[in-house]
Amino acid sequence: MSANETMLSHGIKPYKARKGEEYMNEAQKEHFRTILLAWRDELADEISRTVHSMQDETENHPDPNDRATQESEMSLELRSRDRERKLIKKINEALELIDQDEYGYCESCGVEIGVQRLEARPTATLCIDCKTLQEIREKQGR
C-alpha cells in the first residue's frame, strides 16, 4: 500500500467502482459485509474487554471520593458499552438487509444511498436528502 492510499476504518480499502458497474452488485455487497463484520467484531471485543476490566478493577475504596470516582467512571463505561450494543444491533440489521438484497437503498424514498455515503456510515438507511429532511423536522420539533 502506498503512503497516499486511503483506508476506511477497520483497515479496509475504499471500494473502487468499475465503469458501468451495477449498483449494489455482489462485489459491493461483499465489500460492505466485510466492513460491517469487522466493525461488529471490533465493538464486541471492546465490550468484552470492558466487562473483564470492570470485573478486575472493582475495588471497595474506603475513601468516598475514590469510590464516587470509580462509580462515575463505571457509569460512563456502561453508557458507552450500551451505545455500542445498540450499534451492533444496527450493524446486524444492515447485514440482514444485505442478505435480503435491500441494502444501500433509502428506506424512505427508495433511491440509492450511494457507496461513498455507505462507506462513511455503513448502517445508513436514508439517502442524504431524506436524512437532511429528517434532521430539519427534528429541529422544528415535529
C-alpha positions, 0 to 999 in steps of 0.5 A: 500500500502506498503512503497516499492510499486511503483506508476506511476504518477497520483497515479496509480499502475504499471500494473502487467502482468499475465503469458501468458497474451495477449498483449494489452488485455482489462485489459491493455487497461483499465489500460492505459485509466485510466492513460491517463484520469487522466493525461488529467484531471490533465493538464486541471485543471492546465490550468484552474487554470492558466487562473483564476490566470492570470485573478486575478493577472493582475495588471497595475504596474506603475513601468516598471520593475514590469510590464516587470516582470509580462509580462515575467512571463505571457509569460512563463505561456502561453508557458507552458499552450500551451505545455500542450494543445498540450499534451492533444491533444496527450493524446486524440489521444492515447485514440482514438487509444485505442478505435480503438484497435491500441494502444501500437503498433509502428506506424512505424514498427508495433511491440509492444511498450511494457507496461513498455515503455507505462507506462513511456510515455503513448502517445508513438507511436514508439517502442524504436528502431524506436524512437532511429532511429528517434532521430539519423536522427534528429541529422544528420539533415535529 
